[in-house]
Amino acid sequence: MELLAPLWLLLLLPLVALVVTYVVMQRRRRRYAVRFASLPLLDKVAPEQPGWRRHAPAAAFLLAMAAMAFAAARPVVELRVPHERATVIVAIDVSRSMQATDVEPNRMEAAKQAAAAFIENLPDTFNVGLVTFSGSTSVLATPSTDHEAVAGALEGLAMANSTAIGEAVITSLDQVASMAEGDENLDVPARIVLLSDGTNTTGRSPDEAAIAATEAAVPVSTIAYGTQEGTVEIEGRLVPVPVDVEALAALADGTGGQAYTAESGDELAEVYEDIGSSIGWRTEPREITPYLAAAGFLLALGAGAMSLRWFARLP
């Protein structure tokens, strides 16, 4: 928490003095009562003691004063608030290695289900696009707020050879740039969420793509999907297709994004949920002076109400 006008906290000094005075007066009152009356007589004269109620109005009043002093100091806290707008490009690897069955029913089917849920759960005001890549890239859905249509484009993906991760990032950046053209609001955030299970084998390198993404200020979050034991059958023989976790993590780190790994459909769903949470929200400073002032007013009102209810007087 930050205070924009911390000198106003000096108002707490007289409040501390008031607390000390109250405590001292309460102790004196007890001593005088015991000195000038026997305990049995006190029980007969005042059989019902107010107990904690005696101090409740004073405590509420003192808390009200403290809240108002902090309000005068104008505190600022970091609050998590939702983005009103954003552009998200979902890039999915459709190379033949995605047919591996180390993830049930296979990598591709599980990835499609998780990506569809991710797209549909993003805030309605977000523009979402879909890019697929193998040896080349395809834009299956340009960025749009019609999330259902974008998720529907995941059906019937065609598999092909090779993996062009760098090209997928460049194509996704082109889609982000197309949304920015003619938009007066240049502060709309963008994010690329790229899922792959392999190593870049063709096209521009992930390093080149990372430089381009950094220059465009678009973080790339990567998901390394599958296990190291994955295999696919090609021309009657099993070919190992381990996940290149390090290369995908380097791409994410180089662009300011986050690197994830997932070895099952459930883990992938959790990853997409975490990404959605981080994309949909931002942290920004907010002044909470009105809230503290309102709290002080309500506490003071409560102090008065308690005092009138129990003692028929204002504090």
C-alpha positions as CSV (number, residue, x, y, z in Angstrom):
1,M,0.0,0.0,0.0
2,E,1.2,3.5,-0.9
3,L,0.1,6.8,0.7
4,L,-0.2,9.9,-1.5
5,A,-0.4,12.3,1.5
6,P,1.3,10.5,4.4
7,L,1.6,13.6,6.6
8,W,-2.1,13.3,7.3
9,L,-1.3,10.3,9.4
10,L,-0.2,12.7,12.1
11,L,-3.9,12.9,12.9
12,L,-3.4,9.5,14.6
13,L,-1.3,11.1,17.3
14,P,-4.2,12.8,19.1
15,L,-6.2,9.7,18.6
16,V,-3.6,7.7,20.4
17,A,-3.7,10.2,23.2
18,L,-7.5,9.8,23.3
19,V,-7.1,6.0,23.7
20,V,-4.6,6.4,26.5
21,T,-6.9,8.9,28.3
22,Y,-9.9,6.6,27.9
23,V,-8.0,3.6,29.4
24,V,-6.7,5.7,32.3
25,M,-10.2,7.1,33.1
26,Q,-11.7,3.6,33.1
27,R,-9.1,2.4,35.6
28,R,-9.7,5.4,37.8
29,R,-13.5,4.8,37.7
30,R,-13.0,1.2,38.9
31,R,-10.8,2.3,41.7
32,Y,-13.2,5.0,42.9
33,A,-16.2,2.6,42.8
34,V,-14.4,0.0,44.9
35,R,-13.1,2.6,47.4
36,F,-16.5,4.2,48.2
37,A,-18.8,1.2,48.1
38,S,-18.6,-2.4,49.3
39,L,-18.8,-5.1,46.6
40,P,-22.1,-6.5,48.0
41,L,-23.6,-3.0,48.0
42,L,-22.6,-2.5,44.4
43,D,-24.3,-5.7,43.4
44,K,-27.6,-4.5,45.0
45,V,-27.4,-1.0,43.5
46,A,-26.3,-2.0,40.0
47,P,-27.0,-5.7,39.6
48,E,-26.8,-5.5,35.8
49,Q,-23.4,-4.3,34.6
50,P,-23.1,-3.2,30.9
51,G,-19.9,-5.2,30.5
52,W,-18.5,-5.1,27.0
53,R,-21.3,-2.8,25.9
54,R,-19.8,0.0,27.9
55,H,-16.7,0.0,25.6
56,A,-18.3,-0.9,22.3
57,P,-19.4,2.7,21.3
58,A,-16.0,4.1,22.2
59,A,-14.2,1.4,20.3
60,A,-16.4,2.0,17.2
61,F,-15.8,5.8,17.5
62,L,-12.1,5.4,17.7
63,L,-12.0,3.0,14.7
64,A,-14.0,5.6,12.8
65,M,-11.5,8.3,13.6
66,A,-8.6,6.0,12.5
67,A,-10.4,5.2,9.2
68,M,-10.9,8.9,8.5
69,A,-7.2,9.7,9.3
70,F,-6.1,7.0,6.8
71,A,-8.6,8.3,4.3
72,A,-7.0,11.8,4.6
73,A,-3.6,10.2,3.8
74,R,-5.1,9.0,0.5
75,P,-4.0,5.3,0.4
76,V,-3.4,3.5,-2.9
77,V,-3.5,-0.3,-3.3
78,E,-2.9,-2.7,-6.2
79,L,-6.2,-4.1,-7.2
80,R,-6.9,-6.9,-9.7
81,V,-9.4,-5.5,-12.3
82,P,-10.7,-7.1,-15.5
83,H,-9.5,-6.0,-19.0
84,E,-12.4,-4.5,-21.0
85,R,-10.7,-5.4,-24.3
86,A,-7.9,-7.6,-25.5
87,T,-6.8,-9.6,-28.6
88,V,-5.9,-13.3,-28.1
89,I,-4.5,-15.5,-30.9
90,V,-4.7,-19.2,-30.2
91,A,-2.0,-21.1,-32.2
92,I,-2.2,-24.9,-32.4
93,D,0.3,-27.4,-33.8
94,V,-1.3,-29.7,-36.3
95,S,1.9,-31.7,-37.2
96,R,1.5,-35.5,-37.4
97,S,3.2,-35.9,-34.0
98,M,0.0,-34.5,-32.5
99,Q,-1.5,-38.0,-33.3
100,A,0.5,-39.5,-30.5
101,T,-1.7,-41.4,-28.0
102,D,0.4,-40.8,-24.9
103,V,-2.5,-38.4,-24.1
104,E,-6.0,-39.9,-24.3
105,P,-7.6,-40.3,-26.8
106,N,-4.6,-38.5,-28.6
107,R,-2.8,-35.2,-28.3
108,M,-4.8,-33.6,-31.1
109,E,-8.3,-34.4,-29.8
110,A,-7.5,-33.5,-26.2
111,A,-5.9,-30.2,-27.4
112,K,-9.0,-29.3,-29.4
113,Q,-11.4,-29.9,-26.5
114,A,-9.3,-27.8,-24.1
115,A,-8.7,-25.0,-26.6
116,A,-12.5,-24.8,-27.4
117,A,-13.3,-24.4,-23.7
118,F,-10.6,-21.8,-23.3
119,I,-11.9,-19.7,-26.2
120,E,-15.5,-19.9,-25.1
121,N,-14.6,-18.9,-21.5
122,L,-12.7,-15.7,-22.4
123,P,-14.5,-12.4,-21.7
124,D,-17.2,-11.6,-24.3
125,T,-15.5,-8.4,-25.3
126,F,-12.2,-10.1,-26.2
127,N,-11.3,-10.6,-29.9
128,V,-10.1,-14.2,-30.4
129,G,-8.4,-15.6,-33.5
130,L,-7.2,-19.1,-34.4
131,V,-4.0,-20.1,-36.2
132,T,-2.9,-23.6,-37.0
133,F,0.6,-24.6,-38.1
134,S,2.6,-27.6,-39.4
135,G,5.0,-27.0,-42.2
136,S,3.0,-23.9,-43.1
137,T,0.5,-21.8,-41.2
138,S,-3.2,-21.2,-41.7
139,V,-5.6,-18.6,-40.3
140,L,-8.7,-20.6,-39.5
141,A,-10.5,-17.7,-37.8
142,T,-9.6,-14.0,-37.8
143,P,-9.9,-12.2,-34.5
144,S,-13.5,-11.8,-33.5
145,T,-15.8,-11.6,-30.5
146,D,-17.8,-14.5,-31.9
147,H,-16.1,-17.0,-29.7
148,E,-18.5,-19.8,-30.6
149,A,-17.6,-19.6,-34.2
150,V,-13.8,-19.5,-33.5
151,A,-14.1,-22.6,-31.3
152,G,-16.1,-24.3,-34.0
153,A,-13.2,-23.8,-36.4
154,L,-11.3,-26.3,-34.4
155,E,-13.3,-29.2,-35.8
156,G,-11.9,-31.1,-38.7
157,L,-8.3,-29.9,-38.4
158,A,-6.0,-31.4,-41.1
159,M,-2.7,-32.9,-40.1
160,A,0.5,-32.4,-42.0
161,N,4.3,-32.9,-41.8
162,S,6.9,-30.5,-40.2
163,T,6.5,-27.9,-37.5
164,A,6.9,-24.2,-38.2
165,I,6.7,-22.6,-34.7
166,G,8.4,-19.4,-35.7
167,E,6.1,-18.9,-38.7
168,A,3.1,-19.5,-36.4
169,V,4.2,-16.6,-34.1
170,I,4.8,-14.3,-37.1
171,T,1.3,-15.1,-38.6
172,S,-0.3,-14.5,-35.2
173,L,1.5,-11.2,-34.9
174,D,0.0,-10.2,-38.3
175,Q,-3.5,-11.0,-37.0
176,V,-2.8,-8.8,-34.0
177,A,-1.6,-6.0,-36.2
178,S,-4.7,-6.2,-38.4
179,M,-6.8,-5.6,-35.3
180,A,-4.8,-2.6,-34.4
181,E,-5.2,-0.9,-37.8
182,G,-7.6,2.0,-37.5
183,D,-8.1,1.5,-33.8
184,E,-7.7,4.7,-31.9
185,N,-7.1,2.9,-28.6
186,L,-3.5,1.8,-28.8
187,D,-3.5,0.3,-25.3
188,V,-5.5,-2.8,-26.1
189,P,-3.4,-5.7,-24.8
190,A,-2.7,-8.7,-27.0
191,R,-1.4,-12.2,-26.3
192,I,-0.5,-15.3,-28.3
193,V,-1.1,-18.7,-26.8
194,L,0.8,-21.3,-28.7
195,L,0.5,-25.1,-28.1
196,S,3.0,-27.5,-29.6
197,D,4.6,-30.8,-28.9
198,G,7.7,-30.6,-31.1
199,T,10.8,-28.8,-32.3
200,N,10.8,-26.1,-34.9
201,T,11.8,-27.9,-38.2
202,T,11.1,-25.3,-40.9
203,G,10.6,-21.6,-41.6
204,R,11.9,-18.8,-39.4
205,S,13.4,-19.7,-36.1
206,P,11.6,-19.2,-32.8
207,D,14.4,-16.7,-31.9
208,E,13.5,-14.5,-34.9
209,A,9.8,-14.8,-33.9
210,A,10.7,-13.9,-30.3
211,I,12.4,-10.7,-31.5
212,A,9.4,-9.7,-33.6
213,A,7.0,-10.4,-30.7
214,T,9.1,-8.4,-28.3
215,E,9.2,-5.4,-30.8
216,A,5.4,-5.6,-31.1
217,A,5.0,-5.9,-27.3
218,V,3.0,-9.1,-27.6
219,P,3.9,-11.8,-25.1
220,V,3.8,-15.4,-26.3
221,S,2.6,-18.0,-23.7
222,T,3.7,-21.5,-24.8
223,I,2.3,-24.9,-23.8
224,A,4.6,-27.9,-24.2
225,Y,2.1,-30.7,-24.7
226,G,2.6,-34.4,-24.3
227,T,5.1,-36.7,-22.7
228,Q,8.7,-37.7,-23.5
229,E,7.5,-41.2,-24.3
230,G,5.1,-40.2,-27.1
231,T,5.3,-42.1,-30.4
232,V,3.5,-42.1,-33.7
233,E,3.3,-44.7,-36.4
234,I,4.7,-43.7,-39.7
235,E,4.9,-46.2,-42.6
236,G,4.5,-49.1,-40.2
237,R,7.1,-48.1,-37.7
238,L,6.9,-46.3,-34.4
239,V,8.7,-42.9,-34.4
240,P,9.5,-41.2,-31.0
241,V,8.0,-37.7,-30.7
242,P,9.2,-36.3,-27.4
243,V,8.2,-32.8,-26.3
244,D,10.8,-30.0,-26.7
245,V,10.1,-28.3,-23.4
246,E,13.3,-26.2,-23.5
247,A,12.7,-24.6,-26.9
248,L,9.1,-23.6,-26.1
249,A,10.1,-22.2,-22.7
250,A,12.8,-20.1,-24.3
251,L,10.3,-18.6,-26.7
252,A,8.0,-17.7,-23.8
253,D,10.8,-16.3,-21.7
254,G,12.1,-14.2,-24.7
255,T,8.8,-12.5,-25.2
256,G,7.7,-11.9,-21.6
257,G,5.1,-14.7,-21.7
258,Q,4.7,-17.7,-19.5
259,A,5.8,-21.3,-20.3
260,Y,3.6,-24.2,-19.4
261,T,3.8,-28.0,-19.7
262,A,0.9,-30.4,-19.8
263,E,1.0,-34.2,-20.0
264,S,-2.7,-35.0,-19.9
265,G,-6.0,-33.5,-21.0
266,D,-6.8,-32.5,-17.4
267,E,-3.5,-30.7,-17.0
268,L,-4.0,-28.9,-20.3
269,A,-7.4,-27.7,-19.2
270,E,-5.8,-26.3,-16.0
271,V,-3.1,-24.6,-18.0
272,Y,-5.7,-22.9,-20.3
273,E,-7.7,-21.9,-17.2
274,D,-4.6,-20.3,-15.7
275,I,-3.8,-18.5,-18.9
276,G,-7.3,-17.2,-19.2
277,S,-7.2,-15.8,-15.7
278,S,-3.9,-14.0,-16.4
279,I,-5.1,-12.6,-19.7
280,G,-8.5,-11.5,-18.5
281,W,-7.2,-9.5,-15.5
282,R,-4.6,-6.8,-14.8
283,T,-3.3,-5.2,-11.7
284,E,-3.4,-1.5,-11.4
285,P,-3.2,1.1,-8.6
286,R,-6.5,2.4,-7.2
287,E,-7.1,5.0,-4.5
288,I,-9.4,3.7,-1.8
289,T,-10.0,7.0,0.0
290,P,-13.8,7.0,-0.6
291,Y,-14.1,3.5,0.9
292,L,-12.2,4.4,4.0
293,A,-14.2,7.6,4.4
294,A,-17.4,5.6,4.1
295,A,-16.2,3.0,6.6
296,G,-15.4,5.8,9.0
297,F,-18.9,7.3,8.6
298,L,-20.6,3.9,9.2
299,L,-18.5,3.2,12.3
300,A,-19.3,6.6,13.7
301,L,-23.0,6.0,13.0
302,G,-22.8,2.6,14.7
303,A,-21.1,4.2,17.7
304,G,-24.0,6.6,18.0
305,A,-26.6,3.9,17.5
306,M,-25.1,1.7,20.2
307,S,-24.8,4.5,22.7
308,L,-28.4,5.6,22.2
309,R,-29.7,2.0,22.4
310,W,-27.9,1.0,25.5
311,F,-27.3,4.2,27.4
312,A,-29.9,6.7,26.0
313,R,-27.2,9.2,25.1
314,L,-24.7,10.0,22.3
315,P,-21.0,9.2,23.0
